[in-house]
Amino acid sequence: MNFAPAINAKSSVAFGFIDTTSPPYGILAAFNRIKGPKEAVTMPDSDHNNITPQQQGAFFMRSKEVLDSLRTTGDFKPDTGWASH
């Protein structure tokens, strides 16, 4: 949260809605403070990654797209329409 305003790089941030280790309201608060282009990958049925890994499909799919784009073009375009997903 303290360092989020210093982030100017493009960011893809995933968070689970039922995560009690890193609660979504804290992740969303930090996400909102990121200055650079950003996207949120929401996982409504996901707890923390070591508890419900089977619910992280959205993160695995999007992170593969982002990494593939970075490998081939050196860049990626954040999906800013995350709230509609």
N, C-alpha and C positions, 0 to 999 in steps of 0.2 A: 504494500500500500504506500509506504513512504517513498519508494523509488519509481513507482509507476509513472509519475509525471515526467520523469527523465527519459522515458522510452519514446524514441522517435522512429524506431525501425518498424517496418510492417510486422504485424503480430497476428497470430492465430491462437486464440485462447479457448480451451475446452473446459467445461465444468459440468459436473453432475448435480442434478437438482436435489438429490437426497444424500449428498456427501456431508457427513458430520465431521470429517477430519479437516476438510477445507470447505466450509459452508459456502453455498452459491452466492449468498448476499455479500460475503467478503470478496469473492472473486469478481463479482460484478462491480462492486465499488472500486476495486483496483483497476478493472478493465475500463471503467468510465474515466479514469484519470490518465490513461495512456494517451499521449499527444499524437503519436503517429497513426497512420492508417491501420485499422484493426478489424478483426472479425471475431465473433463468438461462435463456438461450436457447442451447441446445447445438447445435453444428454439427460432427458427427463427421468429416465429410469435407472440412472447410474449413481451408485454410491462411490466410495473411493476406489481407485483402480485395483487394489489388491483384494477387494471384496466382491465386486460385480464386474469382472473384466468382460463378460459376455454382453454387457449393456453399453460397451464403448464403441460400437460399430461406426457411429457418426464421426468420432474422433479418428479412428483408424483410416476410414475412407478419405476424410478431408486432409489428414496429415500426409497421406500418400500422394494426393493431388498436389499439395503444396510442395512437397519434396521433389516430385517429378518435374514440376514447373521450374523450381530452383535449379535442378540439375540441367535441364535443357535450355532454359533461357536466362538463368541467373536472377530471376525475379518471380513474383507471384502477385496476383491481384486479390486483395482481401474481399470476401463476400460481405458487403455491408448490409445486406438485406436479412441478416440473421434473425431479427425479431419476428419475421413472418414465417419462420420454419416451425 
